[in-house]
Amino acid sequence: MFAQQDKLRIEERVTLALQRIYEQYGYRKYRMGKFEEYDLYQENKSFLKSDSIITFTDPSGRLMALKPDVTLSIVKNAKPGLRERLYYIENVYRLSREHHEYREIKQAGLEFIGGDDIHAEAEVLSLAARSLNVISEKYVLDICHVGFLASLLEELHISEEQKEKLLCCVRHKSPHELAQAANDAAISAAAQKSLQQLIALNGNFAKSLDTARTIALNEGMMSALDQMEALYTALSDLGLATGLRIDFSIQGDLDYYNGLLFRGYAQDIPGAVLSGGRYDNLLHRLDKPQGAIGFAIYLDELGRGMRQPVAFDVDLLLLYDNNVDPAQLLSTVSELTKDGQSVYAETFVPQGLRYRQMLRLDKGGLSEVSKC
């Protein structure tokens, strides 16, 4: 029980800070029910992190799903043409990567529905950076633009299957496999060089952007880089660009995503703790004319690497005799907690409890027993 307290403190601290930031920027909290009709998720499985969904049949015979995703619910309920800022702190139910069993997973995130311009992208990207900074001052926010890679692949005039193979190699940043796939597709040496340079991009944003411009073969690629540069400038002016990097290995299903994609990492957490991007195509699939951009934060990941070491579970362990008057016990505990100390009152020493100081309360009053 006590070992879980550190994790809970981190999640609670981060959750409260994120909620405060989002509301300062005019985002309204979205509250989702536990269940949605299964058809919504069945038709958009490739948008989900996992296609394993918990389902059941309700009394009216409808097949329902225990919510595996919040964004789909927000988009489903968005009014066509409406522009609104929403944030959420919700539990979703998915198959755990670690334990291969269904788990309740806590997420936070925001969605800018109707955020169709670069101003919306700058706002959301800045909030992603601020969110990561809440988790850790040492963070990295990788960004890319779907249009850059899509425009490059269009320039190659190859089949969809060959494009998919090249995308897979870019996603895994594998130069050897990329060279093999490029040879199989019989693309030019110049195009192969561009692809190899693309997967090698890393580090300083400005330098990577300059390199990316030498790779650009058409207006579509240059336009994507212009947008990325504008976002970098906007975040630089806010002092939020330190952790910004270019990484074209970030990919999303093109049936849903377009434009900007990004992924965030924090120190001591092994995997991505944040991911997001522009998903206009998802809204259009659900007959909504507006665009949208947003991100999700995987709060369950915080406990995997950010568990802060603490020396004690409580400040004071108060051992009391059974013959102590209850009013005297409550009064003593109240007095001890006045200066902010935590107190665990018990008749015995609980197994595994780490305490800074042990006190005893009996008819003779309060006395110190020992210190650790």
JORA-V466068 format. One record per residue. RES is the residue in one letter. D_LAST is the distance of its C-alpha to the last C-alpha in whole Angstrom. Layout:
res=<RES & RES>
d_last=<D_LAST & D_LAST>
This chain:
res=<M & F & A & Q & Q & D & K & L & R & I & E & E & R & V & T & L & A & L & Q & R & I & Y & E & Q & Y & G & Y & R & K & Y & R & M & G & K & F & E & E & Y & D & L & Y & Q & E & N & K & S & F & L & K & S & D & S & I & I & T & F & T & D & P & S & G & R & L & M & A & L & K & P & D & V & T & L & S & I & V & K & N & A & K & P & G & L & R & E & R & L & Y & Y & I & E & N & V & Y & R & L & S & R & E & H & H & E & Y & R & E & I & K & Q & A & G & L & E & F & I & G & G & D & D & I & H & A & E & A & E & V & L & S & L & A & A & R & S & L & N & V & I & S & E & K & Y & V & L & D & I & C & H & V & G & F & L & A & S & L & L & E & E & L & H & I & S & E & E & Q & K & E & K & L & L & C & C & V & R & H & K & S & P & H & E & L & A & Q & A & A & N & D & A & A & I & S & A & A & A & Q & K & S & L & Q & Q & L & I & A & L & N & G & N & F & A & K & S & L & D & T & A & R & T & I & A & L & N & E & G & M & M & S & A & L & D & Q & M & E & A & L & Y & T & A & L & S & D & L & G & L & A & T & G & L & R & I & D & F & S & I & Q & G & D & L & D & Y & Y & N & G & L & L & F & R & G & Y & A & Q & D & I & P & G & A & V & L & S & G & G & R & Y & D & N & L & L & H & R & L & D & K & P & Q & G & A & I & G & F & A & I & Y & L & D & E & L & G & R & G & M & R & Q & P & V & A & F & D & V & D & L & L & L & L & Y & D & N & N & V & D & P & A & Q & L & L & S & T & V & S & E & L & T & K & D & G & Q & S & V & Y & A & E & T & F & V & P & Q & G & L & R & Y & R & Q & M & L & R & L & D & K & G & G & L & S & E & V & S & K & C>
d_last=<20 & 17 & 18 & 21 & 20 & 20 & 23 & 25 & 23 & 25 & 28 & 28 & 28 & 31 & 33 & 33 & 34 & 36 & 38 & 38 & 40 & 42 & 43 & 44 & 46 & 48 & 47 & 47 & 45 & 47 & 46 & 47 & 48 & 46 & 49 & 52 & 56 & 55 & 58 & 56 & 54 & 57 & 59 & 56 & 54 & 54 & 52 & 49 & 46 & 47 & 50 & 48 & 49 & 48 & 51 & 53 & 56 & 56 & 58 & 61 & 61 & 59 & 57 & 54 & 51 & 47 & 46 & 46 & 46 & 47 & 49 & 52 & 51 & 52 & 55 & 56 & 56 & 57 & 60 & 63 & 63 & 60 & 58 & 54 & 51 & 48 & 44 & 43 & 39 & 40 & 39 & 41 & 42 & 42 & 42 & 39 & 39 & 36 & 36 & 40 & 40 & 41 & 38 & 37 & 36 & 36 & 38 & 39 & 42 & 45 & 49 & 52 & 55 & 58 & 56 & 59 & 59 & 57 & 56 & 54 & 53 & 51 & 50 & 48 & 47 & 45 & 43 & 42 & 41 & 39 & 38 & 36 & 35 & 33 & 31 & 31 & 33 & 34 & 36 & 40 & 42 & 45 & 49 & 52 & 55 & 57 & 60 & 60 & 60 & 62 & 65 & 64 & 65 & 68 & 69 & 69 & 72 & 70 & 69 & 67 & 65 & 65 & 63 & 61 & 60 & 60 & 58 & 55 & 55 & 55 & 52 & 50 & 51 & 53 & 56 & 57 & 58 & 59 & 62 & 63 & 63 & 65 & 67 & 68 & 69 & 71 & 70 & 71 & 69 & 68 & 66 & 64 & 63 & 62 & 60 & 58 & 58 & 56 & 54 & 53 & 52 & 48 & 46 & 48 & 50 & 53 & 53 & 53 & 55 & 58 & 58 & 58 & 61 & 63 & 63 & 64 & 67 & 69 & 68 & 66 & 63 & 64 & 63 & 60 & 59 & 60 & 58 & 55 & 56 & 56 & 53 & 51 & 53 & 52 & 48 & 48 & 50 & 47 & 44 & 43 & 45 & 43 & 41 & 45 & 46 & 50 & 49 & 52 & 51 & 50 & 52 & 53 & 55 & 59 & 60 & 57 & 56 & 58 & 57 & 53 & 51 & 47 & 44 & 40 & 37 & 34 & 31 & 29 & 31 & 34 & 37 & 38 & 37 & 40 & 44 & 47 & 50 & 54 & 55 & 58 & 60 & 58 & 59 & 63 & 62 & 61 & 64 & 62 & 64 & 61 & 59 & 55 & 52 & 48 & 45 & 42 & 38 & 37 & 33 & 32 & 32 & 29 & 27 & 28 & 27 & 25 & 22 & 20 & 17 & 14 & 10 & 10 & 12 & 12 & 10 & 11 & 11 & 14 & 15 & 19 & 22 & 25 & 27 & 25 & 28 & 27 & 28 & 26 & 23 & 25 & 25 & 21 & 20 & 23 & 22 & 18 & 19 & 22 & 20 & 19 & 16 & 16 & 15 & 15 & 17 & 18 & 19 & 16 & 13 & 15 & 15 & 13 & 12 & 9 & 7 & 6 & 6 & 8 & 12 & 15 & 18 & 21 & 25 & 24 & 22 & 18 & 16 & 12 & 10 & 7 & 4 & 0>
